[in-house]
């Protein structure tokens, strides 16, 4: 089995993400760019197995998605998005995709995650990319079009159609132009009604970014309970000034 050191490292970080309650059986995927340019990625069955991971539960893909080494299952249906992000962002070395609950609350409404803690300020903007996945899947099943699916992913063309036809153009427009930001900090975005992605310069950073993202989303939701629904990204809450009609 190749890449044993990298496999142990990835398994350890996945266990951390599970301990932090960022990964759950709803799905997700974690991947790293290997020193030779190939991609080591979690397999699609891991979510169903409650992320109880061994070193064999990964697949190694070329940057184009061909299988280099398969010791577990195939890559998830979101594999094209991972490959696209590595292609668009040369400085990216790891990706984490989760369905963490507080971030998902914002994604369910198509809202960006506000930075309400200093730990989230390093992201810059945290946009929500939007696609009506149910409609796209239904339309694809009724009117299929040829898709170039990577060899190393689960063959669910209707699901992949959402990534390839809807999200790929948005990644090119919204995320790819921010490639230079990875010289200074990681990136994050969410997908409407789906989940969150963090992108970093190494695996530990990328996992920590997901924790920061979820922390900011949780804090923003708790803010609303304290303020009556208003979120304060970066200003002090002064209820006495609000009561007098003066904005803080």
QUIBEL-V945326 format. One record per backbone hydrogen bond with DSSP energy under -0.5 kcal/mol. NH is the residue of the N-H (numbers start at 1). CO is the residue of the C=O. Records with the same first field share a line. If there is no record, write none. Layout:
BEGIN
NH: CO  CO
END
This chain:
BEGIN
7: 3
8: 4
9: 5
10: 6
11: 7
12: 8
13: 9
14: 10
15: 11
16: 12
17: 13
18: 14
19: 15
20: 16
21: 18
22: 17
23: 17
24: 27
27: 24
29: 97
31: 95
32: 40
33: 93
34: 32  38
37: 34
39: 61
40: 32
41: 39  59
42: 30
43: 57
44: 74
46: 43
47: 44
49: 45
50: 47
51: 46
52: 49
53: 51
57: 54
58: 56
59: 41
60: 69
61: 39  59
62: 66
65: 62
68: 60
69: 60
71: 58  69
72: 58
75: 152
76: 42
79: 76
80: 77
81: 78
82: 78
83: 79
84: 80
85: 81
86: 82
87: 83
88: 84
89: 85
90: 88
92: 89
93: 200
94: 200
95: 31
96: 198
97: 29
98: 196
104: 100
105: 101
106: 102
107: 103
108: 104
109: 106
110: 107
111: 106
113: 126
114: 112
116: 114
120: 117
121: 117  118
123: 120
124: 121
129: 127  190
133: 131
136: 132
137: 133
138: 134
139: 135
140: 136
141: 137
142: 138
143: 139
149: 147
152: 65
153: 150
154: 75
156: 154
159: 156
160: 156
161: 157
162: 158  159
163: 159
164: 160
165: 161
166: 161  162
167: 162
168: 163
170: 166
171: 167
172: 168
173: 169
174: 170
175: 170  171
176: 171
178: 175
179: 176
181: 178
182: 178  179
183: 180
184: 181
185: 181
187: 199
189: 197
190: 127
191: 195
192: 129
193: 107
194: 191
195: 191
196: 98
197: 189
198: 96
199: 187
200: 94
206: 202
207: 203
208: 204
209: 205
210: 206
211: 207
212: 208
213: 209
214: 210
215: 211
216: 212
217: 213
218: 214
219: 215
220: 216
221: 217
222: 218
223: 219
224: 220
225: 221
226: 222  223
227: 223
228: 224
229: 224
233: 231
238: 236
241: 238
242: 238
243: 239
244: 240
245: 242
246: 241
247: 245
END
